[in-house]
Amino acid sequence: MERQQPSLLPKCILDKEQVDSIQQKLGIPLLDLHIYKNDYSLCVLLDELEASLVPSPFSFRYFFHDLIEEQLYWLGYFEKNGEEPWSGYSHGPKAYIEAFLDRKMDRFQFQKIIETRSKLKWKDVIALNRNSRCLCGSGDLVRNCHGELLAIAGEVRRLSKR
């Protein structure tokens, strides 16, 4: 996966040999380790969330303590134990769904991203029902995967009638 737009945050580049060793040990793609394959930099924050989450003026304390330190701990724990210490954000459409459900972006940001950056269509979000397949691409029914999306679809339908 390549970055969709330039990040305003500094890059944190990891040692290629060490990352390759971790990847081989765990047998998973780099992206699942939240590392970009083109330059071995950490994916620390969805680009679309930078404006709303990164303090202005920019704070290196926030960058190192809240983003980099947390990601490096996550990676070290994953390497040592073979499992995530907490569920990290996914990539692609699922990442945006998770960010929206965590209230990191509002409905309008979510709609814009869905319409411009993913294969999903906004009408698919609105049309969700209990028997729909989840929009994250898992193949599971939405009620068993990201059931919160059902409430979102209902709320969006309700707001659209106004």
C-alpha positions as protocol buffer text, in pm:
chain_id: "A"
residue {
  index: 1
  type: MET
  ca { x: 0 y: 0 z: 0 }
}
residue {
  index: 2
  type: GLU
  ca { x: 126 y: 344 z: -89 }
}
residue {
  index: 3
  type: ARG
  ca { x: 28 y: 664 z: 87 }
}
residue {
  index: 4
  type: GLN
  ca { x: -264 y: 834 z: -84 }
}
residue {
  index: 5
  type: GLN
  ca { x: -151 y: 1187 z: -3 }
}
residue {
  index: 6
  type: PRO
  ca { x: 160 y: 1343 z: 147 }
}
residue {
  index: 7
  type: SER
  ca { x: 171 y: 1327 z: 523 }
}
residue {
  index: 8
  type: LEU
  ca { x: 241 y: 1639 z: 725 }
}
residue {
  index: 9
  type: LEU
  ca { x: 410 y: 1428 z: 993 }
}
residue {
  index: 10
  type: PRO
  ca { x: 779 y: 1340 z: 990 }
}
residue {
  index: 11
  type: LYS
  ca { x: 854 y: 984 z: 878 }
}
residue {
  index: 12
  type: CYS
  ca { x: 984 y: 723 z: 1115 }
}
residue {
  index: 13
  type: ILE
  ca { x: 1199 y: 487 z: 903 }
}
residue {
  index: 14
  type: LEU
  ca { x: 1274 y: 146 z: 1049 }
}
residue {
  index: 15
  type: ASP
  ca { x: 1577 y: -74 z: 989 }
}
residue {
  index: 16
  type: LYS
  ca { x: 1501 y: -287 z: 681 }
}
residue {
  index: 17
  type: GLU
  ca { x: 1688 y: -598 z: 801 }
}
residue {
  index: 18
  type: GLN
  ca { x: 1520 y: -593 z: 1142 }
}
residue {
  index: 19
  type: VAL
  ca { x: 1175 y: -543 z: 989 }
}
residue {
  index: 20
  type: ASP
  ca { x: 1235 y: -821 z: 735 }
}
residue {
  index: 21
  type: SER
  ca { x: 1338 y: -1049 z: 1022 }
}
residue {
  index: 22
  type: ILE
  ca { x: 1018 y: -970 z: 1214 }
}
residue {
  index: 23
  type: GLN
  ca { x: 809 y: -1018 z: 902 }
}
residue {
  index: 24
  type: GLN
  ca { x: 965 y: -1357 z: 827 }
}
residue {
  index: 25
  type: LYS
  ca { x: 931 y: -1468 z: 1189 }
}
residue {
  index: 26
  type: LEU
  ca { x: 561 y: -1381 z: 1197 }
}
residue {
  index: 27
  type: GLY
  ca { x: 488 y: -1467 z: 833 }
}
residue {
  index: 28
  type: ILE
  ca { x: 264 y: -1168 z: 770 }
}
residue {
  index: 29
  type: PRO
  ca { x: 267 y: -880 z: 520 }
}
residue {
  index: 30
  type: LEU
  ca { x: 445 y: -556 z: 612 }
}
residue {
  index: 31
  type: LEU
  ca { x: 118 y: -367 z: 594 }
}
residue {
  index: 32
  type: ASP
  ca { x: -20 y: -582 z: 877 }
}
residue {
  index: 33
  type: LEU
  ca { x: 274 y: -457 z: 1082 }
}
residue {
  index: 34
  type: HIS
  ca { x: 172 y: -101 z: 990 }
}
residue {
  index: 35
  type: ILE
  ca { x: 488 y: -49 z: 788 }
}
residue {
  index: 36
  type: TYR
  ca { x: 495 y: 91 z: 434 }
}
residue {
  index: 37
  type: LYS
  ca { x: 682 y: -143 z: 198 }
}
residue {
  index: 38
  type: ASN
  ca { x: 820 y: 132 z: -26 }
}
residue {
  index: 39
  type: ASP
  ca { x: 1039 y: 297 z: 241 }
}
residue {
  index: 40
  type: TYR
  ca { x: 993 y: 94 z: 564 }
}
residue {
  index: 41
  type: SER
  ca { x: 830 y: 388 z: 741 }
}
residue {
  index: 42
  type: LEU
  ca { x: 573 y: 341 z: 1015 }
}
residue {
  index: 43
  type: CYS
  ca { x: 209 y: 407 z: 935 }
}
residue {
  index: 44
  type: VAL
  ca { x: 125 y: 596 z: 1253 }
}
residue {
  index: 45
  type: LEU
  ca { x: -197 y: 780 z: 1161 }
}
residue {
  index: 46
  type: LEU
  ca { x: -443 y: 780 z: 874 }
}
residue {
  index: 47
  type: ASP
  ca { x: -356 y: 1082 z: 662 }
}
residue {
  index: 48
  type: GLU
  ca { x: -717 y: 1206 z: 671 }
}
residue {
  index: 49
  type: LEU
  ca { x: -708 y: 1223 z: 1051 }
}
residue {
  index: 50
  type: GLU
  ca { x: -396 y: 1439 z: 1078 }
}
residue {
  index: 51
  type: ALA
  ca { x: -583 y: 1770 z: 1061 }
}
residue {
  index: 52
  type: SER
  ca { x: -824 y: 1673 z: 1337 }
}
residue {
  index: 53
  type: LEU
  ca { x: -588 y: 1482 z: 1570 }
}
residue {
  index: 54
  type: VAL
  ca { x: -244 y: 1641 z: 1544 }
}
residue {
  index: 55
  type: PRO
  ca { x: -222 y: 1949 z: 1768 }
}
residue {
  index: 56
  type: SER
  ca { x: -160 y: 2283 z: 1606 }
}
residue {
  index: 57
  type: PRO
  ca { x: 104 y: 2411 z: 1630 }
}
residue {
  index: 58
  type: PHE
  ca { x: 280 y: 2080 z: 1569 }
}
residue {
  index: 59
  type: SER
  ca { x: 410 y: 1912 z: 1882 }
}
residue {
  index: 60
  type: PHE
  ca { x: 708 y: 1676 z: 1869 }
}
residue {
  index: 61
  type: ARG
  ca { x: 602 y: 1550 z: 2212 }
}
residue {
  index: 62
  type: TYR
  ca { x: 269 y: 1437 z: 2065 }
}
residue {
  index: 63
  type: PHE
  ca { x: 444 y: 1290 z: 1760 }
}
residue {
  index: 64
  type: PHE
  ca { x: 700 y: 1087 z: 1955 }
}
residue {
  index: 65
  type: HIS
  ca { x: 500 y: 1001 z: 2267 }
}
residue {
  index: 66
  type: ASP
  ca { x: 150 y: 945 z: 2132 }
}
residue {
  index: 67
  type: LEU
  ca { x: 227 y: 814 z: 1785 }
}
residue {
  index: 68
  type: ILE
  ca { x: 579 y: 671 z: 1742 }
}
residue {
  index: 69
  type: GLU
  ca { x: 630 y: 530 z: 2093 }
}
residue {
  index: 70
  type: GLU
  ca { x: 289 y: 364 z: 2082 }
}
residue {
  index: 71
  type: GLN
  ca { x: 356 y: 210 z: 1738 }
}
residue {
  index: 72
  type: LEU
  ca { x: 701 y: 85 z: 1835 }
}
residue {
  index: 73
  type: TYR
  ca { x: 562 y: -73 z: 2153 }
}
residue {
  index: 74
  type: TRP
  ca { x: 285 y: -237 z: 1946 }
}
residue {
  index: 75
  type: LEU
  ca { x: 542 y: -372 z: 1698 }
}
residue {
  index: 76
  type: GLY
  ca { x: 778 y: -499 z: 1971 }
}
residue {
  index: 77
  type: TYR
  ca { x: 495 y: -669 z: 2158 }
}
residue {
  index: 78
  type: PHE
  ca { x: 369 y: -828 z: 1836 }
}
residue {
  index: 79
  type: GLU
  ca { x: 719 y: -955 z: 1752 }
}
residue {
  index: 80
  type: LYS
  ca { x: 773 y: -1100 z: 2100 }
}
residue {
  index: 81
  type: ASN
  ca { x: 428 y: -1255 z: 2155 }
}
residue {
  index: 82
  type: GLY
  ca { x: 297 y: -1318 z: 1804 }
}
residue {
  index: 83
  type: GLU
  ca { x: -22 y: -1126 z: 1876 }
}
residue {
  index: 84
  type: GLU
  ca { x: -136 y: -766 z: 1888 }
}
residue {
  index: 85
  type: PRO
  ca { x: -137 y: -598 z: 2230 }
}
residue {
  index: 86
  type: TRP
  ca { x: -449 y: -412 z: 2111 }
}
residue {
  index: 87
  type: SER
  ca { x: -632 y: -407 z: 1783 }
}
residue {
  index: 88
  type: GLY
  ca { x: -457 y: -171 z: 1545 }
}
residue {
  index: 89
  type: TYR
  ca { x: -640 y: 14 z: 1273 }
}
residue {
  index: 90
  type: SER
  ca { x: -670 y: -173 z: 949 }
}
residue {
  index: 91
  type: HIS
  ca { x: -593 y: -33 z: 606 }
}
residue {
  index: 92
  type: GLY
  ca { x: -819 y: 43 z: 313 }
}
residue {
  index: 93
  type: PRO
  ca { x: -1197 y: 80 z: 358 }
}
residue {
  index: 94
  type: LYS
  ca { x: -1194 y: -106 z: 690 }
}
residue {
  index: 95
  type: ALA
  ca { x: -960 y: 158 z: 841 }
}
residue {
  index: 96
  type: TYR
  ca { x: -1201 y: 437 z: 756 }
}
residue {
  index: 97
  type: ILE
  ca { x: -1495 y: 243 z: 895 }
}
residue {
  index: 98
  type: GLU
  ca { x: -1305 y: 186 z: 1220 }
}
residue {
  index: 99
  type: ALA
  ca { x: -1201 y: 553 z: 1244 }
}
residue {
  index: 100
  type: PHE
  ca { x: -1560 y: 661 z: 1188 }
}
residue {
  index: 101
  type: LEU
  ca { x: -1692 y: 416 z: 1448 }
}
residue {
  index: 102
  type: ASP
  ca { x: -1432 y: 546 z: 1695 }
}
residue {
  index: 103
  type: ARG
  ca { x: -1564 y: 897 z: 1626 }
}
residue {
  index: 104
  type: LYS
  ca { x: -1231 y: 1013 z: 1487 }
}
residue {
  index: 105
  type: MET
  ca { x: -1409 y: 1156 z: 1182 }
}
residue {
  index: 106
  type: ASP
  ca { x: -1760 y: 1287 z: 1128 }
}
residue {
  index: 107
  type: ARG
  ca { x: -2020 y: 1160 z: 883 }
}
residue {
  index: 108
  type: PHE
  ca { x: -1925 y: 1415 z: 618 }
}
residue {
  index: 109
  type: GLN
  ca { x: -1552 y: 1326 z: 628 }
}
residue {
  index: 110
  type: PHE
  ca { x: -1644 y: 958 z: 617 }
}
residue {
  index: 111
  type: GLN
  ca { x: -1877 y: 1010 z: 321 }
}
residue {
  index: 112
  type: LYS
  ca { x: -1614 y: 1208 z: 130 }
}
residue {
  index: 113
  type: ILE
  ca { x: -1351 y: 939 z: 187 }
}
residue {
  index: 114
  type: ILE
  ca { x: -1589 y: 659 z: 89 }
}
residue {
  index: 115
  type: GLU
  ca { x: -1687 y: 842 z: -229 }
}
residue {
  index: 116
  type: THR
  ca { x: -1336 y: 941 z: -336 }
}
residue {
  index: 117
  type: ARG
  ca { x: -1091 y: 688 z: -195 }
}
residue {
  index: 118
  type: SER
  ca { x: -1255 y: 349 z: -188 }
}
residue {
  index: 119
  type: LYS
  ca { x: -1444 y: 106 z: -404 }
}
residue {
  index: 120
  type: LEU
  ca { x: -1745 y: 148 z: -176 }
}
residue {
  index: 121
  type: LYS
  ca { x: -2035 y: 366 z: -269 }
}
residue {
  index: 122
  type: TRP
  ca { x: -2214 y: 588 z: -18 }
}
residue {
  index: 123
  type: LYS
  ca { x: -2545 y: 432 z: -127 }
}
residue {
  index: 124
  type: ASP
  ca { x: -2405 y: 96 z: -6 }
}
residue {
  index: 125
  type: VAL
  ca { x: -2354 y: 243 z: 343 }
}
residue {
  index: 126
  type: ILE
  ca { x: -2709 y: 381 z: 350 }
}
residue {
  index: 127
  type: ALA
  ca { x: -2862 y: 56 z: 220 }
}
residue {
  index: 128
  type: LEU
  ca { x: -2706 y: -167 z: 487 }
}
residue {
  index: 129
  type: ASN
  ca { x: -2935 y: -409 z: 668 }
}
residue {
  index: 130
  type: ARG
  ca { x: -2883 y: -705 z: 899 }
}
residue {
  index: 131
  type: ASN
  ca { x: -2834 y: -946 z: 608 }
}
residue {
  index: 132
  type: SER
  ca { x: -2587 y: -730 z: 414 }
}
residue {
  index: 133
  type: ARG
  ca { x: -2224 y: -830 z: 379 }
}
residue {
  index: 134
  type: CYS
  ca { x: -1994 y: -606 z: 583 }
}
residue {
  index: 135
  type: LEU
  ca { x: -1841 y: -313 z: 402 }
}
residue {
  index: 136
  type: CYS
  ca { x: -1496 y: -387 z: 543 }
}
residue {
  index: 137
  type: GLY
  ca { x: -1455 y: -671 z: 295 }
}
residue {
  index: 138
  type: SER
  ca { x: -1443 y: -958 z: 545 }
}
residue {
  index: 139
  type: GLY
  ca { x: -1727 y: -1144 z: 371 }
}
residue {
  index: 140
  type: ASP
  ca { x: -1917 y: -1178 z: 700 }
}
residue {
  index: 141
  type: LEU
  ca { x: -2264 y: -1043 z: 759 }
}
residue {
  index: 142
  type: VAL
  ca { x: -2247 y: -688 z: 887 }
}
residue {
  index: 143
  type: ARG
  ca { x: -2437 y: -785 z: 1204 }
}
residue {
  index: 144
  type: ASN
  ca { x: -2156 y: -1031 z: 1293 }
}
residue {
  index: 145
  type: CYS
  ca { x: -1866 y: -811 z: 1189 }
}
residue {
  index: 146
  type: HIS
  ca { x: -1912 y: -432 z: 1223 }
}
residue {
  index: 147
  type: GLY
  ca { x: -2269 y: -430 z: 1354 }
}
residue {
  index: 148
  type: GLU
  ca { x: -2230 y: -65 z: 1455 }
}
residue {
  index: 149
  type: LEU
  ca { x: -2260 y: 19 z: 1086 }
}
residue {
  index: 150
  type: LEU
  ca { x: -2627 y: -76 z: 1101 }
}
residue {
  index: 151
  type: ALA
  ca { x: -2691 y: 207 z: 1346 }
}
residue {
  index: 152
  type: ILE
  ca { x: -2488 y: 442 z: 1127 }
}
residue {
  index: 153
  type: ALA
  ca { x: -2689 y: 346 z: 818 }
}
residue {
  index: 154
  type: GLY
  ca { x: -3011 y: 404 z: 1010 }
}
residue {
  index: 155
  type: GLU
  ca { x: -2891 y: 742 z: 1135 }
}
residue {
  index: 156
  type: VAL
  ca { x: -2780 y: 848 z: 788 }
}
residue {
  index: 157
  type: ARG
  ca { x: -3120 y: 745 z: 645 }
}
residue {
  index: 158
  type: ARG
  ca { x: -3296 y: 940 z: 920 }
}
residue {
  index: 159
  type: LEU
  ca { x: -3086 y: 1251 z: 857 }
}
residue {
  index: 160
  type: SER
  ca { x: -3138 y: 1222 z: 482 }
}
residue {
  index: 161
  type: LYS
  ca { x: -3516 y: 1246 z: 522 }
}
residue {
  index: 162
  type: ARG
  ca { x: -3490 y: 1592 z: 677 }
}
